[in-house]
Structure formats: structure tokens, C-alpha cells
Amino acid sequence: ISNICDNECSYCGFKHSNPIKRRHLTLEEIEKEAIFISETLGIHSIILLTGESSINSIEYLKNSIKILKKYFSTVIIEVQPLSQEEYNILYEVGLDGVTVYQECYHKETYSKYHLKGNKTDYSYRLETPKRAALANLRSINIGTLFGLGNPVEEAFLAGMHLKYLINNFLGSQFSISLPRIKEAYRNIKPENIVNDKEFVQFILAYRLAFPMVGINISTREGQNFRDNLLPLGVTKYSAGSVTEVGGYSLSNNSEPQFETDDHRSVQEIVSMLKTKGYQPIFKDWEGSL
Ligand code: SF4
């Protein structure tokens, strides 16, 4: 819903210094997108994503969540790290969860890629999932962005973070994502490209170490590869995603944050799952119960 960002992550097209067209949707525009996604795509679970900026005030996030809760049973935010008090406020209006990637667990490497803005505060970001859990949020998703730090070290440290959260916050469900920068993108050349074989090893390691956690695979990955990951314990697939602000139903939309590689519709993903003998689940939680 917004690509305005105060930070300067050298690997991201939304970084503050990048002279791209910026958009920050109004509440009316958010509702239009919500109606389109819920009615046209049939999606019940959604991530509300912004750049990390003070323009996303708590009031704005609160009102956005209230709108989305009219159309989706699960609403998760991926916005700037908030305080526990702020998460408490959003929980009260129905927020289900938070996605926050540490991006890089190795502290010195982290500083190399995060050059300006609040995101330079490594520790505040690291403790974000904990603050979200203390605010009773049900669904918390973490991960590292593969391509920045040493992949094996990063996979291990993300696993340690996950283990700490699982052991200490029994009221929340945790999941892990494995976003990766696959190739040079917008003049950024990742120093530690993770190949498909390593990627599969990391998924298997997480599945074996944490039998109950969710493992999410986004449309950053290609169709054939995603489909072959299915039997390895992946639990959540995004589908029909766009990464432009207002990219579903609004004209005048902006540049994408990153390119997606699986362009199938929701219905095509559903058919693929059924063909392979899996049951697609759109809604796995009912808050009012
Ligand atoms: S990764 Fe997030 S915080 Fe960093 S520049 Fe991009 S949108 Fe902003």
C-alpha cells in the first residue's frame, strides 16, 4: 500500500535515494484493492506491505487493518518494526500477525547493507518478533534475505532465532521464509548467491529441526522449482501476487519492489495442488471462535 521508505537498503528498489515514483494509498484505494483481491482472486489471507516510513502512522495502519478485516480472515503486516504498545493497538483492531525479516543476521554485514534510517538499528529489528509475540499476535514470520551474508551461517542463525521464539512464546505460531536474491538486480550483485541445491538443503534442515513451523515460499521462486518443493514440507504458497503499490486494481501504479517469477493465477495454483494430491486451504483460523 506504500513504497515510501526512509531507509537506504542498498539491495532494494524502494530505498530512499532511488528516484522512483512513490505512492501511498488512501484508505479508499486500499478498500478498492481489498475488494478486488477478495472477490476476484478468492484470497482469504493477506499481507499488507509498506516501505518502512514514519508516514505509515499507527492511525493509518489501524484504519487500513480495519478495512482489510472486512474482507480477509487473516491480516498480516510487513511494515517498519513497531513498539509493543503499537502492536497492542493493532491487535485490538484484529491484526493477526507480523512478517519481519532480519535480512542479515551477521551484524557487520548487516551494517554494510543498511546505510540510513531506523533500519540501521540491528537490535531493535532483531527484537521485533518478540515484541509482536508479547502483544499476543498469533502469526509471526521471520527469515534472512539470502544473498547478503554467508548462506550457511545465515540459515543457522535464522534457525536459532526461530528456536528462541518457539521456546519462549507459546501463544504464537512461527513460520520462516527463505527469500533470496537470485541474480544481479538493479545494479546490485549479491556476494553470496544461494543455488537451488543449497536452498533445498535449508528447507529440509528447517523441516527436520522444526516439524511444526510453517515454511513459506513466495512467487520470487519460479513455477517449476516451487512445485517441486511441495513434498519437502512447504506449508504456505503465495499466489497471484503483485509487488507494485496498488498493482491489483488501480491504474497509475508504481514500479515493483522485486520481480516475481511465478505468474500463475490463484486458480492455476489451486489446480496444481489438487493434481499433486494436496488440499488447498484458504482459511486456517477464525478469530471469533
Ligand atoms: S528493504 Fe524495506 S526498508 Fe529497505 S529500502 Fe526496501 S522497502 Fe525500505
Boltz pocket constraint, residues with backbone or C-beta under 6 A from the ligand:
constraints:
  - pocket:
      binder: B
      contacts: [[A, 5], [A, 6], [A, 7], [A, 8], [A, 9], [A, 12], [A, 13], [A, 14], [A, 15], [A, 16], [A, 50], [A, 51], [A, 52], [A, 119]]
      max_distance: 6.0
